[in-house]
Amino acid sequence: MTSLARLSALLMIALLLAAPARGQSFSDGQRGEIERIVREYLIRHPEVLQEAIAELEKKQAVAEAERGRRAVKQHGEALFNSPRQVTLGNPQGDVAFVEFFDYNCGYCKRALADMMELMKGDPKLKVVLKEFPVLGKPSQEAAEVAVALRMQDPTGKKYLAFHEKLLTGRGQVDRARALAAAKEVGADMARLERDLKSDEIRATIEESMKLAEALGLNGTPSYVIGEEVVVGAVGARALKEKIAAARK
């Protein structure tokens, strides 16, 4: 019997002791002896607790991955083909790479290089960007400007240049910084100011927020690659492996 199996047996005994008796019950003396045996065993073999925790974490990871896949299937149209998203790379690509980001997220700034590397090196990759402003009012303001720019940029070229400027710059990104970046990339500023007052701004960000909630996302950057949810700036190598797995 493995140490994990032994621990499981001991814990089952402990649970039986804790449960209300149905039929024959242990005496106080028997309970005390069994509890002493369990305690002493765990003290002598603390490694079994590490094994149990590792096994629990593994099971939780599998369950979370399955929940993520179900959520991706349920919300696939909004995730991959929303008219409110920014689509870069190959719009007809065989794998979709969706990134949820915040312009004030330090990890998103570092992850920009990963996305650019993937997009430039993989002509079959469809890249989708979704504003996910979770870091306060300045992030919300910057996301609103980003949406307004998207509304006048069907090719996504100006948006990508704007995106790079905000994620490679220093300091906090807010409305003023975002407007300045939009002007630098050649946006129609009069139209952008008008569009900032439209319902489309709120609807776009609300859509991203609801998708993130459905997927269980609580930080940035977060990705959906194929049917898999990936949380955190895991690096270009890991992302390439996820993309390759999605192709299989």
HELIX and SHEET records of a PDB file:
HELIX    1   1 SER A    3  ALA A   18  1                                  16    
HELIX    2   2 ASP A   28  ARG A   44  1                                  17    
HELIX    3   3 GLU A   47  GLN A   74  1                                  28    
HELIX    4   4 GLY A   76  ASN A   81  1                                   6    
HELIX    5   5 GLY A  106  GLY A  121  1                                  16    
HELIX    6   6 LYS A  137  MET A  151  1                                  15    
HELIX    7   7 LYS A  157  THR A  168  1                                  12    
HELIX    8   8 ARG A  175  GLU A  184  1                                  10    
HELIX    9   9 MET A  189  ASP A  195  1                                   7    
HELIX   10  10 ASP A  199  LEU A  215  1                                  17    
HELIX   11  11 ALA A  236  ARG A  247  1                                  12    
SHEET    1   A 5 VAL A  86  GLY A  89  0                                        
SHEET    2   A 5 LEU A 125  GLU A 131 -1                                        
SHEET    3   A 5 VAL A  95  PHE A 101  1                                        
SHEET    4   A 5 SER A 222  ILE A 225 -1                                        
SHEET    5   A 5 GLU A 228  VAL A 231 -1                                        
END                                                                             
